[in-house]
Amino acid sequence: MLIRELGERDASAYYALRLEGLEREPRAFGSDADSFRGTPLDAVGERLRASDNVFTLGAFDDGRLVGITTFARETGAKTRHKANVFGVYVREDARGRGVANALLGELIRRARQISGVEQLHLAVSVTQTAARRLYDAHGFVVYGVEPRALKVHGEYVDEEWRALRLA
Ligand SMILES: CC(C)(COP(=O)(O)OP(=O)(O)OC[C@H]1O[C@@H](n2cnc3c(N)ncnc32)[C@H](O)[C@@H]1OP(=O)(O)O)[C@@H](O)C(=O)NCCC(=O)NCCS
């Protein structure tokens, strides 16, 4: 398995996997599939273009993109010490083989190398048992629960807010 940063040339593979995640796991993500479906491929490529504060990692199995996650640093003078982890998703047929572990491990390793980034934050729906265990294993501590954070097909879903101190 290869883990590398995605760029504009990966836009269509990323688009397909991200859309699959939003469609199959609506409780896992704050974004919704219908809105994402309307995003032009150019805009997806733009988001993948290298920048100081944002990067997306992909996991490749035999050349096929099977897992993704995005790092986004806050940009405000008072919030630049924080960064967020978004969009952790592994294709169903690639699960249970350490793909997410490798992706998150690499994201954390890179985050530690960015000067001034002190903590990582994320939100995870309480329905996502595998993801919660993954974040436990990497040391993300729950610091709050947002009741009814999402409303998915008329059902409310609570989200845990978690942080990992890097320093
Ligand atoms: C969560 C997810 C990314 C895990 O991907 P994966 O590649 O299968 O995970 P890994 O094989 O690397 O396993 C990492 C850890 O996750 C946990 N885990 C994975 N699959 C699990 C399962 N079926 N049940 C419980 N815990 C599980 C375990 O703690 C595991 O570590 P361990 O093997 O040392 O016990 C994947 O299940 C997924 O895409 N889920 C839907 C989307 C989602 O919930 N994303 C999170 C958004 S915040």
The ligand as a Tripos MOL2 file, in Angstrom:
@<TRIPOS>MOLECULE
LIG
   48    50     1     0     0
SMALL
NO_CHARGES

@<TRIPOS>ATOM
      1 C1        -13.3930    4.1220   10.0870 C.3       1 LIG1
      2 C2        -12.7060    3.5780    8.8570 C.3       1 LIG1
      3 C3        -12.0200    4.7420    8.1380 C.3       1 LIG1
      4 C4        -11.6620    2.5400    9.2860 C.3       1 LIG1
      5 O1        -10.9280    2.1510    8.1210 O.3       1 LIG1
      6 P1        -10.0710    0.7750    8.0930 P.3       1 LIG1
      7 O2         -9.0490    0.9260    7.0340 O.co2     1 LIG1
      8 O3        -10.9710   -0.3870    8.0050 O.co2     1 LIG1
      9 O4         -9.3790    0.7940    9.5400 O.3       1 LIG1
     10 P2         -8.0750   -0.0060    9.9510 P.3       1 LIG1
     11 O5         -8.0960   -1.3610    9.3370 O.co2     1 LIG1
     12 O6         -6.8780    0.8300    9.7070 O.co2     1 LIG1
     13 O7         -8.3070   -0.1530   11.5090 O.3       1 LIG1
     14 C5         -7.9470    0.9000   12.3530 C.3       1 LIG1
     15 C6         -8.6720    0.7750   13.6750 C.3       1 LIG1
     16 O8        -10.0430    1.1050   13.4930 O.3       1 LIG1
     17 C7        -10.8390    0.3030   14.3620 C.3       1 LIG1
     18 N1        -11.6900   -0.5470   13.5480 N.ar      1 LIG1
     19 C8        -11.5520   -0.8340   12.2310 C.ar      1 LIG1
     20 N2        -12.5660   -1.5930   11.8040 N.ar      1 LIG1
     21 C9        -13.3530   -1.8000   12.8790 C.ar      1 LIG1
     22 C10       -14.5800   -2.4910   13.0900 C.ar      1 LIG1
     23 N3        -15.1990   -3.1410   12.0970 N.pl3     1 LIG1
     24 N4        -15.1310   -2.4820   14.3390 N.ar      1 LIG1
     25 C11       -14.5280   -1.8170   15.3380 C.ar      1 LIG1
     26 N5        -13.3710   -1.1340   15.2000 N.ar      1 LIG1
     27 C12       -12.7930   -1.1330   13.9890 C.ar      1 LIG1
     28 C13        -9.8880   -0.5190   15.1890 C.3       1 LIG1
     29 O9         -9.5350    0.2120   16.3470 O.3       1 LIG1
     30 C14        -8.6930   -0.6100   14.2820 C.3       1 LIG1
     31 O10        -7.4890   -0.8240   14.9590 O.3       1 LIG1
     32 P3         -7.0310   -2.3240   15.3370 P.3       1 LIG1
     33 O11        -7.1010   -3.1120   14.0640 O.co2     1 LIG1
     34 O12        -5.6360   -2.1190   15.8440 O.co2     1 LIG1
     35 O13        -8.0070   -2.7900   16.3690 O.co2     1 LIG1
     36 C15       -13.7140    2.8790    7.8800 C.3       1 LIG1
     37 O14       -14.4320    1.9020    8.6090 O.3       1 LIG1
     38 C16       -14.7010    3.8350    7.2440 C.2       1 LIG1
     39 O15       -14.4090    4.4180    6.1810 O.2       1 LIG1
     40 N6        -15.8760    4.0250    7.8760 N.am      1 LIG1
     41 C17       -16.9480    4.8670    7.3310 C.3       1 LIG1
     42 C18       -16.5890    6.3450    7.3170 C.3       1 LIG1
     43 C19       -16.2990    6.9140    8.6820 C.2       1 LIG1
     44 O16       -16.9040    6.5560    9.6860 O.2       1 LIG1
     45 N7        -15.3450    7.8720    8.6960 N.am      1 LIG1
     46 C20       -15.0220    8.6210    9.8780 C.3       1 LIG1
     47 C21       -15.5450   10.0000    9.7340 C.3       1 LIG1
     48 S1        -15.1730   10.9970   11.1920 S.3       1 LIG1
@<TRIPOS>BOND
     1     1     2 1
     2     2     3 1
     3     2     4 1
     4     2    36 1
     5     4     5 1
     6     5     6 1
     7     6     7 2
     8     6     8 1
     9     6     9 1
    10     9    10 1
    11    10    11 2
    12    10    12 1
    13    10    13 1
    14    13    14 1
    15    14    15 1
    16    15    16 1
    17    15    30 1
    18    16    17 1
    19    17    18 1
    20    17    28 1
    21    18    19 ar
    22    18    27 ar
    23    19    20 ar
    24    20    21 ar
    25    21    22 ar
    26    21    27 ar
    27    22    23 1
    28    22    24 ar
    29    24    25 ar
    30    25    26 ar
    31    26    27 ar
    32    28    29 1
    33    28    30 1
    34    30    31 1
    35    31    32 1
    36    32    33 2
    37    32    34 1
    38    32    35 1
    39    36    37 1
    40    36    38 1
    41    38    39 2
    42    38    40 1
    43    40    41 1
    44    41    42 1
    45    42    43 1
    46    43    44 2
    47    43    45 1
    48    45    46 1
    49    46    47 1
    50    47    48 1
@<TRIPOS>SUBSTRUCTURE
     1 LIG1         1 GROUP 0 **** ****
